[in-house]
Amino acid sequence: MSAPLRRRALALAGTAAALALVVGCTSNTPQDTSDDSTGAAVVPGTENDEPGDKVTIGFSAPAADHGWMGAITKSAVAEAGKYSDVELVQAEATNDVNLQISQIEQFINDGVDAIVLLPFDGAALTEVATQAMEAGIVVVNVDREFDDPNAARTTVLGDNYGMGVSAGHYICEQLGGTAGAKVAEIAGIDSLPLTQDRSRGFSDALADCGLEVSNRVAADFTVQGGEAAAANLLQAAPKLDAIWNHDDDQGVGVMAAIENAGRDEFFMVGGAGSKNVMDAIKADNSVLKATVVYPSTQAADGIKLARLLVQQKAMSDLVEVEVPRTVQLFAPVVTKDNVDQYLPTAFES
């Protein structure tokens, strides 16, 4: 079967697949990864890692305007570099929707085998992703979903609702059902569905142990925004027992505000899984006691899955003979007890 026909067959097979898989973002037995803090933890290879037919993958993602997004691209490039049969064509990172659409159109014209795409705006990139699928190109959608699931063969997602649930359950465990405990929330950008999902999960989990959010502010995923929002929160709430901050990048500013206010009567849980936060958790000398991972390995997983799809391989640990339609990564809580397991995949804020 020719490459274009093979790709068309894969695309058609993808529209019929309906299996969803929830997997962890790291191995249970992480290996030494030396100085590579953005790639996935090293795990033993499988037959799927043996060289096969050459696969040309186009990759496009938004600009690295914060640590998590920078790690997304860096880990994808690093993952592609592990395979001698993968040629990665990397488009310039951009927050310009029209430019990203033109990048995908160029990939289509160039006849790449697969496209791994983290769209700046999932809805806006749906049409051009559908065009790629119709051209027989395997599309792997990362993190920000398209409006139409048929615009991608496989989608790799984090778990925003699960982040909130994990943070809420951890706080419930630490407070031990303390009646009237004051729990604060420092959200990201309130207009984004991901922020709304995180807040909903957090509220639902707190309700399970009879708690609720007593004070809430929203920031913007930046250091400056985090510091300003936290300063306002601390001024409005003279006594707190716990804080969940949605994003470790903005958490740099949140911690600055806490230190400036001289407050330490509460503990804080972060979000996303940055290296500086994990280092602080490991040191155990600040209010930071935990963070909830939102994996920056999603695009790296997308690269691996795109390669498998084009080479008509399955995921070796599954009985299913096709790559799943949706892969949603788990949102684990990182504490001083398990931080060494997650440091290899932490990102720099």
C-alpha positions in Angstrom: 0.0 0.0 0.0 1.4 3.4 -0.9 2.1 6.0 1.8 -0.9 8.2 0.9 -3.2 5.3 0.8 -1.8 3.9 4.0 -2.4 7.2 5.7 -5.9 7.4 4.4 -6.6 3.9 5.8 -5.2 5.0 9.1 -7.4 8.1 9.2 -10.5 6.1 8.4 -9.6 3.5 11.1 -9.1 6.4 13.5 -12.6 7.7 13.1 -14.0 4.3 14.2 -11.8 3.9 17.3 -13.5 4.7 20.6 -11.2 3.4 23.2 -10.1 5.9 25.9 -7.0 5.3 28.1 -6.0 7.0 31.3 -2.2 6.6 31.9 0.4 8.0 34.2 2.9 10.5 33.0 6.0 8.6 34.4 7.3 5.2 35.0 6.9 3.7 38.5 10.6 3.1 38.4 12.2 6.3 37.0 15.8 6.0 35.7 18.6 8.5 35.8 18.1 11.1 33.2 21.2 13.2 33.9 20.5 16.8 33.0 17.6 16.3 30.7 14.8 17.7 32.9 12.2 18.1 30.1 12.1 14.7 28.5 10.2 11.7 29.7 11.9 9.4 32.3 14.0 6.8 30.6 12.3 3.4 30.5 13.3 0.1 28.9 12.7 0.0 25.1 10.2 -2.2 23.4 9.9 -3.7 19.9 8.0 -0.6 19.0 11.2 1.4 19.4 13.1 -0.6 16.8 13.7 1.5 13.6 11.0 1.2 11.0 9.8 3.1 7.9 10.7 6.8 7.9 8.1 9.1 9.4 8.0 12.8 8.7 6.2 14.6 11.5 5.2 18.3 11.3 5.0 19.9 14.8 3.4 23.2 15.7 2.7 24.8 19.1 2.2 28.2 20.7 5.0 30.5 21.7 6.9 29.5 24.8 5.8 32.5 26.8 5.9 30.5 30.1 7.8 27.5 31.4 5.2 24.8 30.8 4.8 25.7 27.1 8.5 25.9 26.6 8.9 22.4 28.1 6.1 21.1 25.8 8.2 22.0 22.7 11.5 21.0 24.2 10.3 17.6 25.2 8.7 17.0 21.8 11.9 17.8 20.0 13.9 15.6 22.4 11.5 12.7 21.9 11.7 12.9 18.1 15.5 12.9 18.4 15.5 9.5 20.0 14.3 7.8 16.8 16.5 7.4 13.7 13.3 6.9 11.6 11.7 10.2 12.6 12.2 13.5 10.7 10.7 16.3 12.7 9.7 19.5 10.8 9.2 22.1 13.5 7.1 25.2 12.7 8.0 28.5 14.4 6.1 28.7 17.7 3.4 31.3 17.5 0.3 32.7 19.3 -1.0 34.0 15.9 -3.9 31.8 14.9 -3.7 32.7 11.3 0.0 32.0 11.2 -0.5 28.6 12.8 -3.3 27.8 10.3 -0.9 28.6 7.5 1.8 26.4 9.0 -0.6 23.4 9.0 -1.5 24.2 5.4 2.2 24.1 4.5 2.5 20.7 6.2 -0.4 19.5 4.1 1.2 20.8 0.9 4.6 19.2 1.9 2.9 15.8 2.3 4.2 15.1 5.8 3.1 11.7 7.2 1.8 13.1 10.5 1.1 16.4 12.3 1.4 16.8 16.1 -0.5 20.0 16.9 -1.0 21.9 20.1 -3.3 24.7 18.8 -3.3 28.2 20.2 -7.1 28.0 19.8 -8.6 24.5 19.3 -11.7 25.8 17.7 -9.9 28.0 15.2 -7.6 25.1 14.1 -10.3 22.5 13.7 -11.0 23.2 10.0 -7.4 23.0 8.9 -6.8 19.9 11.0 -9.8 18.3 9.3 -8.3 19.1 5.9 -5.1 17.4 7.0 -7.0 14.3 8.0 -8.9 14.3 4.7 -5.6 14.5 2.9 -4.6 11.2 4.6 -2.3 12.8 7.2 -2.3 11.5 10.7 -3.2 14.3 13.1 -2.4 14.1 16.8 -4.2 16.9 18.8 -2.4 17.9 22.0 -3.9 19.6 25.1 -6.3 22.1 23.6 -9.1 20.1 21.9 -10.5 20.7 18.5 -14.3 21.3 18.2 -14.7 18.1 16.1 -13.0 14.9 17.4 -12.8 13.7 13.8 -10.2 16.5 13.2 -7.7 14.2 14.8 -6.9 10.5 14.8 -5.7 10.7 18.5 -5.9 13.3 21.1 -3.5 13.6 24.1 -4.9 15.5 27.0 -4.1 16.6 30.5 -6.8 16.4 33.2 -7.8 19.8 34.3 -10.9 18.7 36.3 -8.7 15.9 37.8 -6.1 18.5 38.9 -8.7 20.3 41.0 -9.9 17.0 42.4 -6.4 15.9 43.3 -5.6 19.3 45.0 -8.9 19.2 46.9 -8.5 15.7 48.1 -4.9 16.4 49.3 -6.1 19.5 51.2 -9.0 17.5 52.7 -6.5 14.8 53.9 -4.1 17.4 55.4 -6.8 19.4 57.2 -8.5 16.2 58.6 -12.0 17.5 58.2 -11.3 20.6 60.4 -14.6 22.4 60.6 -14.5 25.9 59.3 -11.1 25.6 57.8 -10.2 28.6 55.5 -9.2 27.4 52.0 -8.2 29.8 49.3 -7.8 29.4 45.6 -5.6 31.3 43.2 -6.9 30.5 39.7 -5.5 31.2 36.3 -7.4 33.0 33.6 -11.1 32.7 34.6 -12.4 32.9 31.0 -10.6 29.7 30.0 -12.5 26.4 30.1 -9.4 24.8 31.6 -9.5 27.2 34.6 -13.2 26.6 35.0 -12.6 22.8 35.0 -9.9 23.0 37.6 -12.0 25.2 39.9 -15.0 22.8 39.5 -12.9 19.8 40.4 -11.5 21.6 43.4 -14.9 22.6 44.7 -16.3 19.2 44.2 -13.4 17.5 46.0 -13.6 20.0 49.0 -17.3 19.3 49.2 -16.6 15.6 49.8 -15.0 16.5 53.2 -17.3 19.4 54.1 -15.1 22.2 53.1 -15.5 25.0 50.6 -13.4 27.8 49.0 -13.5 30.7 51.4 -11.5 33.2 49.3 -10.8 33.1 45.6 -8.8 35.3 43.2 -7.8 34.9 39.6 -4.4 35.6 38.0 -3.1 35.1 34.5 -0.4 32.4 34.5 2.3 35.1 34.8 4.7 35.8 37.7 3.5 39.4 37.9 -0.2 38.4 37.8 0.4 35.7 40.4 2.1 38.2 42.8 -0.7 40.8 42.4 -3.5 38.3 42.9 -1.8 36.7 45.9 -1.2 40.1 47.5 -4.9 41.0 47.2 -5.9 37.6 48.6 -3.6 37.9 51.6 -4.8 41.4 52.4 -8.5 40.2 52.2 -7.9 37.0 54.3 -6.1 37.6 57.6 -6.2 33.9 58.4 -5.9 30.9 56.1 -5.4 27.2 56.5 -4.6 26.2 52.9 -4.1 27.7 49.4 -4.3 26.0 46.0 -2.5 27.9 43.3 -3.5 26.6 39.8 -0.2 27.2 38.1 3.4 26.9 39.2 4.6 29.6 36.7 2.4 32.2 38.3 3.3 30.5 41.6 6.7 32.2 41.5 4.9 35.5 42.0 2.5 34.0 44.5 5.5 32.9 46.7 7.0 36.4 46.4 3.8 37.9 47.7 3.6 35.4 50.6 7.2 36.1 51.6 6.6 39.9 51.4 3.6 39.5 53.7 5.4 37.4 56.2 2.7 34.8 56.2 3.3 31.1 57.0 0.2 30.0 59.0 -1.1 27.9 56.0 0.3 25.4 53.5 0.1 25.7 49.8 -0.4 23.3 46.9 0.8 24.2 43.4 -0.3 23.2 40.0 1.5 21.9 36.8 4.7 20.5 38.2 7.6 22.9 37.8 11.1 22.0 38.9 11.5 24.9 41.2 8.3 24.0 43.0 9.4 20.3 43.3 12.8 21.5 44.6 11.0 23.5 47.3 8.8 20.6 48.2 11.8 18.4 48.6 13.6 21.0 50.7 10.5 21.2 52.9 11.4 24.7 54.3 8.5 26.8 53.0 4.7 26.8 52.8 4.9 24.8 49.6 4.1 21.2 50.5 2.7 19.7 47.3 1.9 20.3 43.6 -0.5 18.6 41.2 1.1 17.6 37.8 -0.3 18.8 34.5 2.2 16.9 32.3 4.5 18.9 30.0 5.2 15.6 28.3 2.0 15.7 26.2 3.6 16.7 22.9 6.4 14.1 23.5 3.7 11.5 23.9 2.1 12.9 20.7 5.3 12.3 18.8 5.5 8.7 20.0 1.9 8.1 19.0 2.2 9.7 15.6 5.2 7.5 14.8 3.2 4.4 15.9 0.2 5.3 13.9 2.1 6.0 10.6 4.0 2.7 11.1 0.8 0.9 11.8 1.9 -0.3 15.2 -0.1 -0.5 18.4 0.8 0.4 22.0 2.7 -2.7 23.1 1.2 -2.9 26.6 -2.3 -3.0 25.4 -4.2 -6.0 23.9 -6.1 -3.5 21.6 -4.5 -3.6 18.1 -5.0 0.1 17.4 -3.6 3.2 19.1 -6.4 4.6 21.4 -8.5 7.5 20.2 -8.0 9.5 23.4 -5.1 9.4 25.9 -5.8 11.4 29.0 -2.8 11.8 31.4 -3.3 11.5 35.2 -3.0 14.4 37.6 -1.0 13.0 40.5 -0.1 14.9 43.7 3.6 15.4 44.3 4.8 15.6 47.9 8.2 15.2 49.6 7.4 11.5 49.8 7.3 10.9 46.0 9.0 14.0 44.6 12.0 12.1 43.3 9.7 10.1 41.0 8.4 13.2 39.2 11.5 15.5 39.1 12.8 13.9 35.8 9.7 15.3 34.0 9.5 18.6 35.8 9.8 21.8 33.8 11.7 25.0 34.5 9.5 28.0 35.4 
